[in-house]
């Protein structure tokens, strides 16, 4: 069990993170580089459902700026908390 640092939900059961953390954030299933939705109906890392927003520190989330792995890209300084 893991709790999201931003929305405090259990990551494997929360349908979507309640916090939008980057302008233009890409919902699960709409990734431009890799399509994780087949055969998954949930993110294999953070458990969000297709169309939901990944939880903070998810390994699968794509950066909307560089389209690399958001967790390890250099664009994180451009995060905008809402």
RAVEN-V65858 format. One record per helix or strand of 3 or more residues. SS is the DSSP state (~ for helix, > for strand). FROM is the first residue (numbers start at 1). LEN is the number of residues. If there is no record, write none. Layout:
((SS:FROM:LEN) (SS:FROM:LEN))
//
This chain:
((~:70:3) (~:74:5))
//
